[in-house]
């Protein structure tokens, strides 16, 4: 029996270690993203249970358009829902899209969420009827959709492009929600949430080093 010794070059070892580090970083990011979005959605369910059990009306703290006190709802409305059916409809897409949006880091995810919440909330505040109060996480859902799809375009990472294309195909039907239609559904939250997601992807895009001109 002959023994064979396989030698690896420093370049091969370096490449293998780099791939292992990237895989480990992606796995850690996925675990952190999953935990964060589960906590977020669980918090929404806790709030809705409290709203149901106690003699309080949290929905009154939603976005009341064109009133100064209604501006507080910009930050509160995404975590409030008009009943368990409303929350159930938002929970699954929020879990999936929120997880994908958080894959590139918690800090970046929180910044993107803040941009989406502000753009979506202010859009609702400016364009909705003063007689309505808007609540729900659908602005976040549409925002994360726009963010994940646009992130692939702006960052140009292969994985982000693949994820963006997959999300665009799987959730393409929700785009119709940005148009006026069903009574009681805030198309404004959908539209401005989508705008906020695309804006967040551009603001938080990966910065590339400037090309050095050749002389």
C-alpha positions as CSV (number, residue, x, y, z in Angstrom):
1,X,0.0,0.0,0.0
2,X,1.3,3.4,-0.9
3,X,0.7,6.5,1.1
4,X,0.0,9.7,-0.8
5,X,0.6,13.1,0.6
6,X,-1.5,15.9,-0.6
7,X,0.0,19.3,-0.3
8,X,-2.1,22.5,-0.3
9,X,-0.7,25.8,-1.4
10,X,-0.9,28.9,0.9
11,X,-3.4,30.4,-1.6
12,X,-5.7,27.3,-1.4
13,X,-5.5,27.4,2.4
14,X,-6.2,31.1,2.5
15,X,-9.2,30.7,0.2
16,X,-10.6,27.8,2.2
17,X,-10.3,29.8,5.5
18,X,-11.9,32.8,3.9
19,X,-14.9,30.7,2.8
20,X,-15.2,29.2,6.3
21,X,-15.2,32.6,7.9
22,X,-17.8,33.8,5.5
23,X,-20.0,30.8,6.1
24,X,-19.6,31.2,9.8
25,X,-20.4,34.9,9.6
26,X,-23.5,34.2,7.5
27,X,-24.7,31.5,10.0
28,X,-24.3,33.8,12.9
29,X,-26.1,36.6,11.1
30,X,-29.0,34.2,10.2
31,X,-29.3,33.1,13.9
32,X,-29.3,36.7,15.1
33,X,-31.8,37.8,12.4
34,X,-34.1,34.9,13.3
35,X,-34.1,35.7,17.0
36,X,-34.6,39.4,16.5
37,X,-37.6,39.0,14.1
38,X,-39.2,36.4,16.3
39,X,-38.9,38.7,19.3
40,X,-40.4,41.5,17.3
41,X,-43.4,39.6,16.1
42,X,-43.9,38.0,19.6
43,X,-43.9,41.5,21.0
44,X,-46.7,42.5,18.6
45,X,-48.8,39.5,19.8
46,X,-48.2,40.3,23.4
47,X,-49.4,43.9,22.8
48,X,-52.5,42.6,21.0
49,X,-53.3,40.2,23.8
50,X,-53.0,43.0,26.4
51,X,-55.2,45.2,24.2
52,X,-57.8,42.4,24.0
53,X,-57.8,41.4,27.7
54,X,-57.5,44.8,29.4
55,X,-60.1,47.6,29.1
56,X,-57.8,49.7,27.0
57,X,-57.8,50.8,23.3
58,X,-54.2,50.8,22.1
59,X,-55.5,51.4,18.5
60,X,-56.3,55.0,19.5
61,X,-52.5,55.5,19.5
62,X,-52.2,54.9,15.8
63,X,-51.6,57.5,13.1
64,X,-54.3,60.2,13.2
65,X,-53.7,62.2,10.1
66,X,-53.2,65.9,10.1
67,X,-53.2,66.2,13.9
68,X,-50.0,67.0,15.8
69,X,-50.8,64.4,18.5
70,X,-51.3,61.9,15.7
71,X,-47.6,62.1,14.8
72,X,-46.8,59.9,17.8
73,X,-48.6,57.1,16.0
74,X,-45.9,57.2,13.3
75,X,-43.7,55.2,15.7
76,X,-46.4,53.3,17.5
77,X,-48.8,52.2,14.7
78,X,-46.5,49.5,13.3
79,X,-46.8,47.5,16.6
80,X,-50.6,47.9,16.9
81,X,-53.3,45.9,15.1
82,X,-57.0,46.0,14.6
83,X,-57.6,42.5,16.0
84,X,-56.0,39.1,15.8
85,X,-57.0,38.6,12.2
86,X,-55.2,41.7,11.1
87,X,-52.1,40.6,13.1
88,X,-52.2,37.1,11.7
89,X,-52.2,38.4,8.1
90,X,-49.1,40.4,8.8
91,X,-47.2,37.9,11.0
92,X,-46.0,35.4,8.4
93,X,-44.7,37.9,5.7
94,X,-43.2,39.9,8.5
95,X,-41.3,36.9,9.8
96,X,-40.0,35.9,6.3
97,X,-39.2,39.4,4.9
98,X,-38.0,40.7,8.3
99,X,-35.6,37.7,8.6
100,X,-34.2,38.3,5.1
101,X,-33.9,42.0,5.7
102,X,-31.9,41.4,9.0
103,X,-29.4,39.0,7.4
104,X,-26.8,41.7,6.8
105,X,-26.6,42.8,10.4
106,X,-28.8,43.9,13.3
107,X,-27.6,47.6,13.1
108,X,-28.3,47.9,9.5
109,X,-31.7,46.2,9.9
110,X,-32.7,48.6,12.7
111,X,-31.6,51.6,10.6
112,X,-33.6,50.3,7.7
113,X,-36.6,49.7,9.9
114,X,-36.4,53.3,11.3
115,X,-36.3,54.7,7.7
116,X,-39.3,52.6,6.7
117,X,-41.3,53.5,9.8
118,X,-40.7,57.2,9.3
119,X,-41.3,57.3,5.6
120,X,-44.4,55.1,5.8
121,X,-45.8,56.8,8.8
122,X,-45.4,60.4,7.5
123,X,-46.8,59.3,4.2
124,X,-49.9,58.0,5.9
125,X,-50.1,61.1,8.1
126,X,-50.0,63.5,5.1
127,X,-52.2,61.6,2.7
128,X,-54.9,59.8,4.7
129,X,-58.2,61.3,5.8
130,X,-58.2,63.1,9.1
131,X,-61.2,61.0,10.2
132,X,-59.1,57.7,10.1
133,X,-56.7,56.1,12.5
134,X,-54.2,53.8,10.9
135,X,-52.5,50.9,12.7
136,X,-50.7,47.8,11.5
137,X,-47.3,46.4,10.4
138,X,-48.2,46.3,6.7
139,X,-46.0,49.3,6.1
140,X,-43.1,47.4,7.5
141,X,-43.9,44.3,5.4
142,X,-43.9,46.4,2.2
143,X,-40.8,48.2,3.4
144,X,-38.9,45.0,4.0
145,X,-40.0,43.8,0.6
146,X,-38.7,46.9,-1.1
147,X,-35.5,46.8,1.0
148,X,-34.6,43.2,0.2
149,X,-35.3,43.5,-3.5
150,X,-33.5,46.9,-3.9
151,X,-30.6,45.8,-1.7
152,X,-29.6,43.2,-4.3
153,X,-29.6,46.0,-7.0
154,X,-27.6,48.5,-4.9
155,X,-25.1,46.2,-3.1
156,X,-24.5,43.8,-6.0
157,X,-23.6,40.9,-3.8
158,X,-24.5,37.6,-5.5
159,X,-26.4,36.3,-2.4
160,X,-28.4,39.5,-2.1
161,X,-29.2,39.5,-5.8
162,X,-30.5,35.9,-5.5
163,X,-32.5,36.7,-2.4
164,X,-33.9,39.8,-4.0
165,X,-35.0,38.0,-7.2
166,X,-36.6,35.2,-5.1
167,X,-38.5,37.7,-3.0
168,X,-39.6,39.6,-6.0
169,X,-41.0,36.5,-7.6
170,X,-42.6,35.0,-4.5
171,X,-44.2,38.2,-3.2
172,X,-44.8,40.0,-6.5
173,X,-48.6,39.9,-5.9
174,X,-48.4,42.2,-2.9
175,X,-47.3,45.1,-5.2
176,X,-51.0,45.5,-6.1
177,X,-51.6,46.6,-2.4
178,X,-50.0,50.0,-3.2
179,X,-53.0,51.0,-5.2
180,X,-56.3,52.3,-3.7
181,X,-58.9,49.5,-3.6
182,X,-60.3,47.6,-0.6
183,X,-62.0,49.8,2.0
184,X,-60.4,49.7,5.4
185,X,-57.0,48.9,4.0
186,X,-54.3,51.6,4.1
187,X,-52.8,51.6,0.6
188,X,-50.9,54.7,1.7
189,X,-49.0,52.6,4.4
190,X,-48.2,50.0,1.7
191,X,-47.0,52.6,-0.9
192,X,-44.9,54.7,1.4
193,X,-43.6,51.6,3.2
194,X,-42.3,50.3,-0.2
195,X,-40.8,53.7,-1.0
196,X,-39.1,53.7,2.5
197,X,-37.7,50.2,1.9
198,X,-36.1,51.2,-1.4
199,X,-34.8,54.4,0.1
200,X,-33.3,52.5,3.0
201,X,-31.5,50.1,0.6
202,X,-30.0,53.1,-1.2
203,X,-29.0,55.0,2.0
204,X,-27.5,51.9,3.6
205,X,-25.9,50.5,0.4
206,X,-22.4,49.1,0.6
207,X,-19.9,51.8,-0.1
208,X,-17.4,50.9,-2.8
209,X,-13.9,52.4,-2.8
210,X,-13.4,55.1,-5.3
211,X,-11.6,54.1,-8.5
212,X,-8.1,55.5,-8.8
213,X,-7.7,57.2,-12.2
214,X,-4.7,56.0,-14.3
215,X,-2.4,58.6,-15.8
